[in-house]
Amino acid sequence: MNSTETHPFHPHQNHTGADADAVAMAELLELDAEVLRAYLSELTGWLGELSDREPGRIVDLGSGTGTGTFALARRFTQARITALDLSPQMLHRLSKKASALGLSDRIRGVRTDLNEGWPQLETSDLVWAAASLHHMADPDRVLAGAFGNLRPGGLLAVTEMDFFPRFLPDDIGVGRPGMEARVHATLNPGPPVDWTEHLARAGFVREARRPFVIDLPAPLPAAAARYAQVCLRKLHAHLDGRLPADDLAALDAVLDGDGPHSVLRRDDLTVRTTRTTWAARRP
Ligand SMILES: C[S@@+](CC[C@H](N)C(=O)[O-])C[C@H]1O[C@@H](n2cnc3c(N)ncnc32)[C@H](O)[C@@H]1O
């Protein structure tokens, strides 16, 4: 449960390629936010229904480039949001976007290593942690910090990806049917964490555990093709020669931007993934 695991959504903060990794990760997160905007709207709408009053102060834990921060700002139009992240590059992008959207008065980024504890913050109504808690060295400690930061009745939303998005049809036209499934099987990070007991240990009362099934049909806008390309490239980089050569050639064919089978030229791409949210309340 820390950032040294080899998985495509895990930025490697501590080695010499950290800057390049951060740029690639930031691009992926920004595309994720764009392509999955409807899902994010559904999720924040649901949190609004679960909240006992309109959230005025929100904390985004491990905000990245602000996928959650901006979705929350759109939903809760009076809220002030504090985005906490370890990465200055992520926070730089987040504050540039906040400024471009005229949201700088409502959104502030604070560089924080949550492994070192929580920063001093005002009490909040909603804490959001998407695809971030599993990066923490001691998630229980981070959850205890979230509990301490929330007012009684405040809500915590922990979201994790059940599996990395899939894009390709079984037959991609270059032979090797099922290639994408084999890529995922090769990189299998194991079952996602179930946060239920962690939340209870921190003192939260669970409100709900809700899977969101994302299944965007073809044809998709250009951002989805770019998202597929960035995600598949990231998978490619983690394969380390573990995929059969014919599958690797098929993957190269869909990643070749100019090639006839490129993800950028296909009209049969879909986006399939599932994300689960645990909503819990501080009693
Ligand atoms: C996969 S990204 C998710 C970003 C965002 N929540 C989203 O849903 O797009 C995980 C984020 O957690 C941040 N992170 C990892 N370890 C952290 C730590 N110890 N303290 C603060 N942030 C951390 C990373 O810098 C990265 O931006």
The ligand as an SDF file (V2000), in Angstrom:
LIG
                    3D

 27 29  0  0  0  0  0  0  0  0999 V2000
   -3.4220    8.2800   -8.6070 C   0  0  0  0  0  0  0  0  0  0  0  0
   -3.2320    9.9120   -8.0720 S   0  0  0  0  0  0  0  0  0  0  0  0
   -4.9260   10.3560   -7.7710 C   0  0  0  0  0  0  0  0  0  0  0  0
   -5.1630   11.8310   -7.9030 C   0  0  0  0  0  0  0  0  0  0  0  0
   -6.5990   12.3040   -7.7640 C   0  0  0  0  0  0  0  0  0  0  0  0
   -7.1310   12.0520   -6.4470 N   0  0  0  0  0  0  0  0  0  0  0  0
   -7.4920   11.7290   -8.8280 C   0  0  0  0  0  0  0  0  0  0  0  0
   -8.4590   11.0380   -8.4910 O   0  0  0  0  0  0  0  0  0  0  0  0
   -7.2520   11.9970  -10.0020 O   0  0  0  0  0  0  0  0  0  0  0  0
   -2.5960    9.7840   -6.4320 C   0  0  0  0  0  0  0  0  0  0  0  0
   -2.1160   11.1050   -5.8560 C   0  0  0  0  0  0  0  0  0  0  0  0
   -1.7360   10.8980   -4.4870 O   0  0  0  0  0  0  0  0  0  0  0  0
   -0.6020   11.6960   -4.2210 C   0  0  0  0  0  0  0  0  0  0  0  0
    0.1050   11.1430   -3.0600 N   0  0  0  0  0  0  0  0  0  0  0  0
    0.7530    9.9630   -2.9850 C   0  0  0  0  0  0  0  0  0  0  0  0
    1.3190    9.8160   -1.7690 N   0  0  0  0  0  0  0  0  0  0  0  0
    1.0100   10.9430   -1.0580 C   0  0  0  0  0  0  0  0  0  0  0  0
    1.3290   11.3980    0.2550 C   0  0  0  0  0  0  0  0  0  0  0  0
    2.0660   10.6730    1.0800 N   0  0  0  0  0  0  0  0  0  0  0  0
    0.8540   12.5890    0.6430 N   0  0  0  0  0  0  0  0  0  0  0  0
    0.1110   13.3490   -0.1940 C   0  0  0  0  0  0  0  0  0  0  0  0
   -0.2110   12.9640   -1.4530 N   0  0  0  0  0  0  0  0  0  0  0  0
    0.2410   11.7830   -1.8830 C   0  0  0  0  0  0  0  0  0  0  0  0
    0.2010   11.6250   -5.5070 C   0  0  0  0  0  0  0  0  0  0  0  0
    1.1200   12.7010   -5.6190 O   0  0  0  0  0  0  0  0  0  0  0  0
   -0.8980   11.6650   -6.5650 C   0  0  0  0  0  0  0  0  0  0  0  0
   -1.1500   12.9690   -6.9870 O   0  0  0  0  0  0  0  0  0  0  0  0
  1  2  1  0
  2  3  1  0
  2 10  1  0
  3  4  1  0
  4  5  1  0
  5  6  1  0
  5  7  1  0
  7  8  2  0
  7  9  1  0
 10 11  1  0
 11 12  1  0
 11 26  1  0
 12 13  1  0
 13 14  1  0
 13 24  1  0
 14 15  1  0
 14 23  1  0
 15 16  2  0
 16 17  1  0
 17 18  1  0
 17 23  2  0
 18 19  1  0
 18 20  2  0
 20 21  1  0
 21 22  2  0
 22 23  1  0
 24 25  1  0
 24 26  1  0
 26 27  1  0
M  CHG  2   2   1   9  -1
M  END
$$$$
